């Protein structure tokens, strides 16, 4: 995972030359838990867009926030579950490990 490395000042996403964006989802919320101590950038629910590439998931927040972008490479995602509750929005829950230097 990496924080604030893949966003442009105009609200877009920055990807490497070797990858492309496969799908984009707007109006996405991301929440972090089980972090001790919880840094300010990870507190609360963040709203923004998700960009799916062949190698990673990139979240870009909407508005001015300490977290402008959050990158989750697939090889660092563990224990992912897709939940589809009867009443409520679908969501994905999982664990992201920290990347060295990220």
Secondary structure by P-SEA (a helix, b strand, c coil): cccccccccccbbbbcccccccccccbbbbbbccccccccccccbbbbbbbbcccbbbbbbcccccccbbbbccccccbbbbbbcccccccccbbbbbcccc
